[in-house]
Each structure stands twice: as C-alpha cells, then as structure tokens.
Amino acid sequence: MKRLNITLPEKVAEAIEEYNNKSKFIAEAIIEKIEKEKKEKLDLLLVEGYKSEYNLDKKIDKEWEAATIEGWPEH
C-alpha cells in the first residue's frame, strides 16, 4: 500500500462520507475507471482493425465465392 494525500471537490467528499473505508472505495472506483478506459481503447483498436481489413476480406470472399457455391443446386 502507498499513502497519498489527495484533494477532492466538496460534493465528492460529502458523497463518500457514508463509506467506512473511503480508501477502499476510492481505489475500487479508480480501478473500475482504468479498466473501462482500457476496454474503450481496445474496442476502438478492434474497430480500426476491422475497417482496415474490410477490403481485403471482401476480396478474399469474392475469390472463394465460386468454390463456396460450387455444387449447390441451381434454381
């Protein structure tokens, strides 16, 4: 554990007044915020990756289209 001296807005300090272990509450809130930001960054990277590979995927689908439908009954 590391001891920190932090300053909080008055309303925030009042809002956490009811918690017996304020340090634990604040630590959990910070961890939750960090994990949320990490997930959001990962989601953005995944979207960027999918977008950058879209044309390649489309080209590969087109190349394999004939083999995929080969042998299917014609209507």
CORJODA-V20948 format. One record per residue. SS is DSSP state (alpha for helix, beta for strand, coil for the rest). PHI is phi in degrees with one decimal (999 if undefined). OMEGA is omega in degrees with one decimal (999 if undefined). Layout:
# CORJODA-V20948
[[SS;PHI;OMEGA] [SS;PHI;OMEGA]]
This chain:
# CORJODA-V20948
[[coil;999;175.9] [coil;-129.3;-179.4] [coil;-87.9;178.3] [coil;-125.8;173.6] [coil;-109.5;-177.4] [coil;-119.4;177.3] [coil;-116.3;179.6] [coil;-120.5;172.7] [coil;-59.3;-176.9] [alpha;-53.4;-178.4] [alpha;-63.2;178.8] [alpha;-68.3;178.7] [alpha;-59.2;178.6] [alpha;-66.3;-177.8] [alpha;-66.1;-179.2] [coil;-96.9;-178.7] [coil;-57.3;-176.1] [coil;-72.4;-178.5] [coil;-83.6;180.0] [coil;-68.2;-178.0] [coil;-106.8;-177.4] [alpha;-62.5;179.6] [alpha;-61.0;179.2] [alpha;-64.4;-179.9] [alpha;-61.3;-179.4] [alpha;-64.3;179.5] [alpha;-60.2;179.3] [alpha;-64.5;178.8] [alpha;-64.5;179.5] [alpha;-66.2;178.9] [alpha;-60.8;178.6] [alpha;-60.3;179.3] [alpha;-63.8;179.5] [alpha;-62.5;179.8] [alpha;-62.9;178.4] [alpha;-62.8;179.1] [alpha;-65.0;177.6] [alpha;-61.6;180.0] [alpha;-64.4;178.8] [alpha;-62.6;178.1] [alpha;-64.5;178.6] [alpha;-63.1;178.0] [alpha;-58.6;178.8] [alpha;-63.5;178.1] [alpha;-63.0;178.3] [alpha;-64.1;178.6] [alpha;-61.8;178.5] [alpha;-60.3;179.0] [alpha;-63.5;178.5] [alpha;-61.7;180.0] [alpha;-63.6;-177.7] [alpha;-70.6;-178.9] [alpha;-97.1;-174.8] [alpha;-56.0;-177.4] [alpha;-64.4;177.2] [alpha;-63.9;178.1] [alpha;-60.4;-179.5] [alpha;-63.2;179.0] [alpha;-63.3;179.4] [alpha;-64.0;177.2] [alpha;-58.1;-179.4] [alpha;-63.0;179.9] [alpha;-62.9;-177.2] [alpha;-93.4;-175.9] [alpha;-57.0;-178.4] [alpha;-61.6;-179.5] [alpha;-67.4;-178.4] [alpha;-67.6;-176.5] [alpha;-92.4;179.6] [coil;-60.2;178.8] [coil;88.0;176.7] [coil;-74.5;177.5] [coil;-65.2;178.4] [coil;-87.3;178.1] [coil;-114.3;999]]
